[in-house]
Structure formats: C-alpha cells, structure tokens
Amino acid sequence: MSSQDPSRLIERVTLHEEVTHRLRDMIVSLRLRPGERIQEMEVAQLLGVSRTPVREAIKVLTAEGLVELLPLRGAIVKVFSAKDARDMLEVIALVESYAGELACQASQDKIDEILAMHRQMQTLYEARNRPAYFALNQRIHDALIALADNDTLSMTHATLSKRMRSLRYSGNATPENWSAAMGEHAQMMVALAARDGRALSRIMGEHIRNTWPRIKDVVN
C-alpha cells in the first residue's frame, strides 16, 4: 500500500476538479471559442497550475463532448453543427418535458428550494449579471430534473446539457432573448408552485425548443 499522505491526494483531486471547472467555464463563456486549440501551457499559466491537471481536465471535457482530440492539432473546442444543436435540443426538450410532470410530485421543501433559487436568479437578472445568472439557471434546470428521481433521466440530461452549455449561454446575449428566457422561467415557477405538472411539462419543453431561434445565428 502506498505511504502517500491521504490529505495530499484529496488536495490533488480537488485541484483537478477546480481546473476542469475553470476550463469548462472558459469554453461556456466563449473565452475559448469553437474550433480553437486549447494551449495547455497558456491555460496552466493563466490558472497558476502545472500542465498535468490541465491535461486531466481536457480528458474529462473530451468525455463530456466539449473538447475534441484531433491528429496533429491536439485538443480543440468542439464545434457543433446546426443539426447537432437541433438534435440535442430536441432530446433535452423531451427529457425536461417528462421531468416537469414528475417534478410536481416532489416534497414541498424541495419545491420551495427551487422557487427560492428562481427568486435569486431574478435578482441576478435585474443586476444584469449574466455569468452568475446562467450558472444559477443551469442549477435550476438540474434541480428540476432531480425532482423526477430518475437516475437515467438525470444522467442523460447532464450529458447533453454540458455539451450545449456554451451555445445556450450565447442565446442570452441580446436583451430581448434574455428577457424572453427569464419570462419563460417565471411561467415555469408559477406552474411548479401550483403543482400543475401538465403545465410545467409543456412550458419546460417549449422553453428548450425556443432556444434554437436564439442560438441559430451563432451555430455553424
């Protein structure tokens, strides 16, 4: 058995996870754009780490479908075609629509937690803090899926959501699109608070399908 200090191993895992999170955020916020090569040394220097956790993060993001490894080019940010985006959005819409009906059967405490998250997101929207708004928006979607209490559903949603995250972030780039998306979230919360599963299912599905018109101009 290794004599390494367990606390050092935990610290190393935490570093790897943090670098993965930071690199994912760089892709989502388009600091690293689709088709752009990920320069390991530059990222390592930016984050103040060695190249090892950066390489480990690239492996994770490759598995998530956000990064692609190409011969002679190395790691590049994944480029999604219009068909890729529409196909993924349609499946996400089906998943969220199904989850919406089940979510209304959850305990009141769990529903209240999501309603509170929405109020916090409203505050971020009013402050025009788009990065924090978007991060909380994703947490709300994940929490609604979790209310369905279906591990396979959650796994499918998580995989597709990670791949679509940068495109969905770009969908709120204009004030009109952002306002429309916020309005749809408000409708979702009304349905959730009323435990109207049929309405929540419909609104969640429409909300995802409405993403396509908001992002089509930025998809190749």
Secondary structure, 3 states (H helix, E strand, C coil): CCCCCHHHHHHHHHHHHHHHHHHHHHHHCCCCCCCCECCHHHHHHHHCCCHHHHHHHHHHHHHHCCEEEECCCEEEECCCCHHHHHHHHHHHHHHHHHHHHHHCCCCHHHHHHHHHHHHHHHHHHHCCCHHHHHHHHHHHHHHHHHHCCCHHHHHHHHHHHHHHHHHHHHCCCCHHHHHHHHHHHHHHHHHHHCCCHHHHHHHHHHHHHCHHHHHHHHCC
